[in-house]
Amino acid sequence: MPRWEQGSGERLRAAALELFREQGFEDTSVVEIARRARVTNRTFFRYFPDKREVLFADADDLRAALVQEILRGPEITDPLGVVVRVLARHDWEGLAPRGALRERRAVIAANPELLERDLVKQHAMASAFVEALVRRGVDEGVAPVAARVGIQLFLTAYERWLDAAGGEEDLVALTDDLLATLGTLALTGPARVAPDAR
């Protein structure tokens, strides 16, 4: 790889996020991203098939790594806890600094097409988790519930973690708190609506 191309992927991601923030996803072109990153358009397409994938490029590798964690772990007696903790213990800041993760979330939230893409990626992750749990001996009726509820519970904790002032919140502790909350909700049963509230 030529010396000038070293670090191009990281520069392209940073440039894309800057431009998405400044002028919006729809109004940003690949040409502008490449120019901001000081690379050619051709170099952009070596890294990403389109500008959407700048935001989702790591999804397949991430899913594979998380599935491997489920498959390698100890005997599964608490499938929901396994899903949540595998997600919570991942090095999210190894993907990007927390500020960049916040910017990515904001860009996705502002664009329906990107939100749809994000949901497709979440569905693919849930399906992969279900398969991994079943391979580990989890009942086929329980595995989908554990995977889907676990992912949503984690995403709630992840949102709080991203928004935490000073970046001091611990993601594992946040997910543990939410697991405890979910347990409390399950024990209390259906919420009763006060007559005046109807």
C-alpha positions in Angstrom: 0.0 0.0 0.0 1.5 3.4 -0.9 2.6 5.5 2.1 0.0 8.2 1.4 -2.8 5.6 1.8 -1.9 4.5 5.3 -4.7 5.4 7.7 -7.0 6.2 4.8 -9.9 4.2 6.3 -9.8 6.1 9.6 -9.4 9.5 7.8 -12.4 8.6 5.6 -14.6 7.8 8.6 -13.6 11.0 10.4 -14.1 13.1 7.3 -17.5 11.5 6.7 -18.7 12.1 10.2 -17.6 15.8 10.1 -19.4 16.3 6.8 -22.5 14.5 7.9 -22.6 16.7 11.0 -21.9 19.9 9.1 -24.3 19.5 6.1 -26.3 16.3 6.7 -26.0 12.8 5.3 -28.2 13.4 2.2 -26.2 16.5 1.2 -22.8 14.9 1.5 -21.2 13.1 -1.5 -18.5 10.5 -1.7 -16.4 13.1 -3.7 -16.6 15.5 -0.7 -15.7 12.8 1.8 -12.7 11.7 -0.3 -11.6 15.3 -0.7 -11.9 16.1 3.0 -9.9 12.9 3.8 -7.2 13.8 1.2 -7.6 10.6 -0.8 -9.0 9.8 -4.2 -12.5 8.6 -4.9 -11.0 5.3 -6.0 -9.4 4.9 -2.5 -12.8 5.6 -0.9 -14.3 2.7 -2.8 -11.5 0.4 -1.8 -12.8 0.8 1.8 -16.5 1.3 1.4 -19.1 0.4 -1.3 -21.1 3.6 -0.6 -21.3 6.4 1.9 -23.8 4.5 4.1 -21.3 1.8 4.8 -18.9 4.3 6.4 -21.3 4.1 9.3 -21.8 0.3 9.2 -18.5 -1.0 7.9 -17.6 -2.9 11.1 -21.0 -4.6 11.6 -20.2 -8.0 10.1 -16.8 -8.3 11.9 -18.4 -7.1 15.2 -21.3 -9.7 14.9 -18.8 -12.5 14.2 -16.6 -11.5 17.2 -19.6 -11.4 19.6 -21.0 -14.7 18.3 -17.5 -16.2 19.0 -17.8 -14.9 22.6 -21.1 -16.7 23.1 -19.7 -19.9 21.6 -16.6 -19.8 23.7 -18.1 -19.0 27.0 -18.8 -21.3 30.0 -22.0 -23.4 30.2 -25.1 -21.2 29.6 -27.5 -21.3 32.5 -28.7 -17.7 32.0 -29.0 -17.0 28.2 -30.4 -13.5 28.7 -27.5 -12.5 31.0 -25.0 -14.1 28.5 -26.3 -12.0 25.6 -26.3 -8.7 27.6 -22.8 -9.3 29.2 -21.2 -10.3 25.9 -22.4 -7.1 24.4 -21.6 -4.9 27.5 -18.0 -6.3 27.9 -17.1 -5.6 24.3 -14.5 -2.8 23.7 -16.8 -0.3 22.0 -14.3 2.5 22.3 -11.9 0.3 20.5 -14.2 0.8 17.4 -14.1 4.6 17.8 -13.9 7.2 20.6 -17.1 7.8 22.4 -17.6 11.2 20.8 -17.4 9.6 17.4 -19.9 6.9 18.5 -22.3 9.7 19.6 -21.9 11.5 16.3 -22.6 8.2 14.4 -25.8 7.7 16.5 -26.9 11.2 15.7 -26.4 10.9 12.0 -28.3 7.6 11.9 -31.2 8.9 14.1 -31.6 11.9 11.7 -32.0 9.7 8.6 -34.9 7.2 8.0 -32.8 5.2 5.5 -30.0 4.8 7.9 -32.4 3.9 10.8 -33.8 1.2 8.6 -30.2 -0.1 7.8 -29.4 -0.1 11.5 -32.5 -2.2 12.3 -31.5 -4.7 9.6 -28.1 -5.0 11.2 -29.7 -5.5 14.6 -31.9 -8.2 13.2 -28.9 -9.9 11.7 -27.2 -9.8 15.0 -30.2 -11.2 16.8 -30.5 -14.1 14.3 -26.8 -14.9 14.7 -27.1 -14.8 18.5 -30.1 -17.2 18.4 -28.2 -19.6 16.3 -25.2 -19.5 18.7 -27.4 -19.9 21.8 -29.1 -23.0 20.3 -25.7 -24.4 19.4 -24.7 -24.0 23.0 -27.8 -26.0 24.1 -30.3 -23.2 24.8 -33.9 -24.2 24.1 -35.1 -23.1 20.7 -38.1 -21.4 22.2 -35.9 -19.5 24.8 -33.0 -18.5 22.5 -35.0 -15.9 20.4 -36.4 -14.2 23.5 -33.0 -14.1 25.1 -31.3 -12.7 22.0 -33.9 -10.1 21.1 -34.6 -8.9 24.6 -30.9 -8.9 25.5 -30.0 -6.8 22.5 -32.7 -4.2 23.3 -31.8 -4.1 26.9 -28.1 -3.6 26.0 -29.0 -0.8 23.5 -30.9 1.0 26.3 -27.7 0.8 28.5 -25.5 1.8 25.5 -27.6 5.0 24.9 -27.2 5.9 28.6 -23.5 5.2 28.4 -23.0 7.4 25.3 -24.9 10.2 27.0 -23.1 10.0 30.4 -21.5 13.3 31.4 -17.8 13.0 31.7 -17.7 9.5 30.2 -17.5 7.9 33.7 -20.4 5.5 33.5 -19.5 1.8 33.4 -21.4 0.0 30.6 -21.4 -3.4 32.4 -22.8 -1.8 35.6 -25.5 0.0 33.5 -26.5 -3.3 31.9 -26.5 -5.1 35.2 -28.8 -2.4 36.6 -31.2 -2.8 33.7 -31.2 -6.6 34.0 -32.2 -6.1 37.7 -35.0 -3.7 36.6 -36.2 -6.2 34.1 -36.3 -8.9 36.7 -38.4 -6.6 39.0 -40.8 -5.8 36.2 -41.2 -9.5 35.4 -41.9 -10.3 39.1 -44.5 -7.5 39.5 -46.6 -8.8 36.5 -48.9 -6.6 34.4 -49.0 -3.0 35.3 -52.4 -1.9 36.8 -53.8 1.2 35.4 -55.5 3.5 37.9 -59.2 4.1 37.1 -58.6 7.9 36.8 -55.9 7.3 34.2 -58.1 5.6 31.7 
